[in-house]
């Protein structure tokens, strides 16, 4: 097999000389003669604290690549830290994917190992790898260990929302709230709840891009380093077999990813990421596929935010393969993995060791808990709700809208004692979609009005064109499409309009006649709240980003350009 890197290194002309000479620096002579060049696309960064340990994992990958006869090459790529970046890390997911794709294509590489952990890093890496279509395999960075506070386990993210609401409601003191900070983040690794980071690691394995059995291994666990070493060896094998994303990622792969997403009670953010990855591959995946395939799959994992336990418990209980064994009849048996074997071939020896953490099919956490897709005159392009994280009594609800025209408007008024709101009201926040914010931030799980918290209210129906953290909970209708800034009906809702939610019927409606809606226009406060960047990435993003129902990728990044580079650099 002729290696792609030989286009740089083979031959005796001036260009081949330059490419080899500048890369020698201590490597053996045979590094350029038939040995696969394997990039380690590494999102380690001190400003993405959940990924800060990936350099250690990269070292194990290097050892595995060398052992298998390849040449490992460090390739630092754009890292997106969910907790640190303003206005939202999602604004740069597409940029990170584009930059990684271009670096993989432009360099003399034959394959790549993708190291990610924090929410947007695995999606951006998979989008890039799908577009350049070189042999690629993911090593997830793994969740942190369980922290405790006052003798109780703390769920990273989920307990932030709970504890902060208790402070606002007057049932938790500020000193205790502050003391919980150092207890929550116990070790290296990403969030230990079933937030977006854990979800995307598990979904990436169900998709077939992670060695089966690896996703969910805690970050400090030495078995993760062993898996990284073995993955380095596998990357070299994948080059020899020409096992590229385009050869094994099919509609069947996404079917299995959707089943896994539902069964683990995963984050709604996985929907927008899977749609974007499918778009790079040319796989015909739609929002309706998530409802058709996954909405009635039982949630089997009793994990925060939907349940009680945390990722360390999940790994101890058997991990993803144990979950998939319970729903094996719902999986597509033809979907392959990075190893060349079908995903289902790994399930025979995948026992559950703790049936409280991973429930049997006969005793699910939620009987039909997958993500539901809603439509109606408020969301003609679709909207999402995660029933497993919602209050059952609110899944069918009618209430009067209390509308906020922007995040700033929301923060200014939500705790006002004069806010005309009660427990039956529906909080509506707009201007938070891909174009409007920009970047579709995690603000949809709006904090409840302080005066209602003081009355004991802990959940309300909330509607927004943004996203929410996978660690969040509540009866939240989100990803409303089209967003307000793209001319969606959400821009026309007025305080006092009655909104009807019926999850069983998959409907979200505002009780306003069509002729009245046709007469309405967005108010000045709404329009003034939309992003209007003048330059740079934000300008490019706002001009080209698509809506949430198709993955919020940039329109000119849809599809694949392959790995070919036609022109020499000298």
C-alpha angles and dihedrals in degrees: 000000000000111000120228089229090062087076085073103031108032121092138033103262126115095265094052088048091054094048093050098039096054091049099047101086096137102332119124122260092251091060088095100042112079101321113126114245107225120192119210101211099204125190095187112145137151087225090057094054094182087062099040093106096054093100088069090051090047089057090057091048089052091054091051094048092050092047091055093050100261131122112241117213125190112230113181108205135185111298122202119203109202097203098046110038123094136238087009137312089234089071088071102038091097092044091052090049092048094047093048092047092052094047092051091049097043097051132071095260134144100185143355141220111210117214115195141142117153116085104272099032100078093044093049092047092050092047089053095045091048092053097047092037101209119146103284138176131180128227108192114215094227136229127288122254121266116276124203134210125188088354095305129106116252122219110217107241098356093069090045088064093043097045094044091053089050089054091050090046092052098244098107127049122234092238093057090045090054093046090056091064096079092041096054099059101053103161146353116300141071129291113315096214124082089273125141095283094054091039095052093047091053094041090050088056092047088048088057101248098109126061102263113261097024104090112093095029104141115254096241093047112112089218088072089062089049090051090048091053091050091047090055089056090047092053090061090048091050091056091053091050093043087232101170130166089255091058099054110017104092138149086275089060092054090046089059092045090055092049090050092047090056097042094053093044090242133188124283087229089075089071095063091043096049090048090053093048091048089051090057091052097044091242112153099236121156138181090254090061089066091056095040096048105027115021095086097039110116119248104237102172115087095207135134132297091032095027145007113277136070138229096271087059091046092055091047091050095056106281130228098330090058089052093048091050088061091054098032092128089062094054127093105244094205097064112112132208137215089274092061091246126109116261091236091059089073096057103076092078099039109108125180111238098186117034092190092063097037107032124211117248089252092059109036125175088232121010095215107013107143121122112286124215115220128198136180141111090308093053111021090164092047140263134215137232129180105218093189090064095041133087109259093221091058098051087092110038146144121200146152115267121243103195130206117191096204142357089263091053089050095051092046096054112022096091097039111125086218095059108123098229139124136179092274094053122109113228111219122193121180139177091059102106129108094281100029104057090016112249105023101263129208097260102112094099090073117195110252122250110278094231091056092047088055088054091054099259110147104170139032135169109270128186126195143153090226132077134256131221114269086233091061129095139195141089096302127160106201145161087051108188133239090030121224092257090055093054097270121159090250086080090063101052114115130200106267097034111128115240122200123203121189111168094179089057092039093235135140113177141163113218095234121122117249092240091054091050090050089057095049126093130191113270123243094253090056093048092046090054094061119101117257107177117184102207149358130033094334091059092048090046097051091047095051111023117118126218128277094254090068098038104274092257122147113269094235093051097060111117133013134294095190126220102287120123112185105191134063120235099227 
